[in-house]
């Protein structure tokens, strides 16, 4: 596996490229990810303005990362292109969503863009529960809490057009369908007295995840029943530091050997599931 140089705080983009590279590499193993595998390679990028086109530069660097070479893959063109399109610094989640948006807007093949929309029908879990006192949380418990209905009262009341007044109400989220690729993000920060603080509690997560174990109330009445609701973890993006500074790395699992690797910019080393689990929570993670 090829590493990526850190050019002026590019560790955020580096970790995303490593996870997208593994998504590309895992393509031939099953139908869902084969779509992405074919999607990124099938795009005929002739005629686009290469220096400003994020999908073009993404395809180029991912193909280079697939090459069996000992030195890091050169990705300055991708970073410059991303910088021209974003213009300001973002965290990993924002950059990830921006890349997906650029793929939608900057690709001229509408058929492939339609495939992309189906693959990345994302479920994102923005979980910033009250995790300041308890020392350990299970990812499943966090997600269950995310789907629970919340009662809005007092200053949180919503305006009712029929009553023409603010009234107590309930809000919640239900699943209508499951995506082929599931992306889960833990919003590990909280605003306390005007300052953004990172939440450093321990959150455990499994190597496999099964949505069929969730209660029926989690699913909408329009939920499309699927035979297989199981997901297997193939990448973990890790942030070290505080809410306003830090460093991004990634754990990714190789498609052939099934071994875990740790990608820290240009340095890539073999790791283990036990090492991945140590990212569950730490003062600086």
ChimeraX attribute file (.defattr): number of C-alpha atoms within 10 A of each C-alpha:
attribute: neighborCount
match mode: 1-to-1
recipient: residues
	/A:1	23
	/A:2	21
	/A:3	24
	/A:4	25
	/A:5	19
	/A:6	16
	/A:7	12
	/A:8	6
	/A:9	13
	/A:10	17
	/A:11	24
	/A:12	25
	/A:13	22
	/A:14	26
	/A:15	26
	/A:16	22
	/A:17	21
	/A:18	27
	/A:19	20
	/A:20	18
	/A:21	24
	/A:22	21
	/A:23	21
	/A:24	23
	/A:25	21
	/A:26	19
	/A:27	18
	/A:28	15
	/A:29	11
	/A:30	9
	/A:31	11
	/A:32	15
	/A:33	19
	/A:34	16
	/A:35	19
	/A:36	25
	/A:37	18
	/A:38	15
	/A:39	18
	/A:40	20
	/A:41	14
	/A:42	12
	/A:43	17
	/A:44	12
	/A:45	16
	/A:46	9
	/A:47	7
	/A:48	14
	/A:49	11
	/A:50	15
	/A:51	14
	/A:52	18
	/A:53	21
	/A:54	29
	/A:55	26
	/A:56	23
	/A:57	21
	/A:58	23
	/A:59	18
	/A:60	16
	/A:61	19
	/A:62	21
	/A:63	16
	/A:64	17
	/A:65	23
	/A:66	15
	/A:67	11
	/A:68	9
	/A:69	12
	/A:70	9
	/A:71	13
	/A:72	17
	/A:73	20
	/A:74	14
	/A:75	21
	/A:76	16
	/A:77	17
	/A:78	23
	/A:79	17
	/A:80	16
	/A:81	20
	/A:82	24
	/A:83	14
	/A:84	14
	/A:85	15
	/A:86	13
	/A:87	10
	/A:88	8
	/A:89	12
	/A:90	13
	/A:91	12
	/A:92	20
	/A:93	17
	/A:94	10
	/A:95	17
	/A:96	16
	/A:97	12
	/A:98	17
	/A:99	18
	/A:100	15
	/A:101	14
	/A:102	15
	/A:103	21
	/A:104	18
	/A:105	14
	/A:106	16
	/A:107	19
	/A:108	16
	/A:109	13
	/A:110	11
	/A:111	11
	/A:112	20
	/A:113	18
	/A:114	12
	/A:115	14
	/A:116	18
	/A:117	14
	/A:118	16
	/A:119	18
	/A:120	15
	/A:121	15
	/A:122	16
	/A:123	16
	/A:124	12
	/A:125	16
	/A:126	14
	/A:127	18
	/A:128	14
	/A:129	15
	/A:130	9
	/A:131	19
	/A:132	10
	/A:133	7
	/A:134	9
	/A:135	11
	/A:136	13
	/A:137	16
	/A:138	14
	/A:139	18
	/A:140	18
	/A:141	11
	/A:142	19
	/A:143	17
	/A:144	13
	/A:145	13
	/A:146	19
	/A:147	17
	/A:148	14
	/A:149	13
	/A:150	13
	/A:151	12
	/A:152	14
	/A:153	13
	/A:154	9
	/A:155	9
	/A:156	12
	/A:157	15
	/A:158	16
	/A:159	13
	/A:160	12
	/A:161	8
	/A:162	6
	/A:163	8
	/A:164	8
	/A:165	11
	/A:166	15
	/A:167	15
	/A:168	15
	/A:169	14
	/A:170	11
	/A:171	11
	/A:172	11
	/A:173	13
	/A:174	17
	/A:175	15
	/A:176	14
	/A:177	15
	/A:178	19
	/A:179	15
	/A:180	18
	/A:181	18
	/A:182	17
	/A:183	16
	/A:184	16
	/A:185	15
	/A:186	16
	/A:187	14
	/A:188	17
	/A:189	17
	/A:190	18
	/A:191	9
	/A:192	8
	/A:193	7
	/A:194	7
	/A:195	10
	/A:196	13
	/A:197	15
	/A:198	18
	/A:199	22
	/A:200	19
	/A:201	19
	/A:202	19
	/A:203	20
	/A:204	17
	/A:205	16
	/A:206	12
	/A:207	11
	/A:208	10
	/A:209	15
	/A:210	13
	/A:211	14
	/A:212	12
	/A:213	10
	/A:214	12
	/A:215	9
	/A:216	10
	/A:217	11
	/A:218	20
	/A:219	19
	/A:220	13
	/A:221	11
	/A:222	10
	/A:223	13
	/A:224	12
	/A:225	11
	/A:226	10
	/A:227	7
	/A:228	10
	/A:229	14
	/A:230	13
	/A:231	14
	/A:232	12
	/A:233	14
	/A:234	19
	/A:235	23
	/A:236	21
	/A:237	19
	/A:238	18
	/A:239	20
	/A:240	15
	/A:241	15
	/A:242	17
	/A:243	16
	/A:244	10
	/A:245	8
	/A:246	14
	/A:247	16
	/A:248	23
	/A:249	21
	/A:250	24
	/A:251	27
	/A:252	28
	/A:253	23
	/A:254	18
	/A:255	17
	/A:256	9
	/A:257	7
	/A:258	11
	/A:259	14
	/A:260	21
	/A:261	21
	/A:262	23
	/A:263	26
	/A:264	21
	/A:265	23
	/A:266	16
	/A:267	14
	/A:268	17
	/A:269	13
	/A:270	14
	/A:271	16
	/A:272	14
	/A:273	13
	/A:274	9
	/A:275	13
	/A:276	20
	/A:277	15
	/A:278	12
	/A:279	20
	/A:280	19
	/A:281	18
	/A:282	14
	/A:283	12
	/A:284	15
	/A:285	21
